[in-house]
Amino acid sequence: MEYGLVIVNTGNGKGKTTAALGVGLRAVGHGMKVLMLQFIKGSWHTGELDAVKRLEPYFRIVQLGQGFVKTKKGDQPEEVIENARVSWDYAKKEILSGLYDVIILDEINNMIDYGLLNIDDVVSVLKERPQKLNVVVTGRNAHDKIIDLADLVTEMREIKHPFKKGIRAQKGIEF
């Protein structure tokens, strides 16, 4: 592969991370190396963590986040701001490393939307990435600059969700 794509999964519907995991799984099937960086999920134990361990060294997940953060810009505690800075520094190093065929930046759109990451810095790094690197960007409210840069954008739209009937998140489906 000579040209890597920027793929965006955004919208209010479920399935953004799940679709990104599907891309990662497909890539591993072709012998490609995949790294998923989770910017918000922190101490959660999800099914994909155990599944991906079976695919190492081809697929790794690194949880960078601390869990849910406040959604209003300028309303973040200092430790959240510092975690975002450290997480983005780590992500930049991995993106530019040339070690991977696919990198998934899970919920980075949220981090930009919440004012925790600078959109121009993110766009700059995505433009500087190795030519063969595919990057999947997930999260709600994808910034217009991310959409403009992307080769493929999919918006997940919620039509119906079991939570509205009082059904809680299901193991193996939501986590």
Sequence and secondary structure as in RCSB ss.txt:
>XXXX:A:sequence
MEYGLVIVNTGNGKGKTTAALGVGLRAVGHGMKVLMLQFIKGSWHTGELDAVKRLEPYFRIVQLGQGFVKTKKGD
QPEEVIENARVSWDYAKKEILSGLYDVIILDEINNMIDYGLLNIDDVVSVLKERPQKLNVVVTGRNAHDKIIDLA
DLVTEMREIKHPFKKGIRAQKGIEF
>XXXX:A:secstr
     EEEEESSSS HHHHHHHHHHHHHHTT  EEEEESS  S   HHHHHHHTTTTTEEEEE   S    STT 
  HHHHHHHHHHHHHHHHHHHTS  SEEEEETHHHHHHTTSS HHHHHHHHHHS TT EEEEESSS  HHHHHH 
SEEEE   S  GGGGT    TTTT 
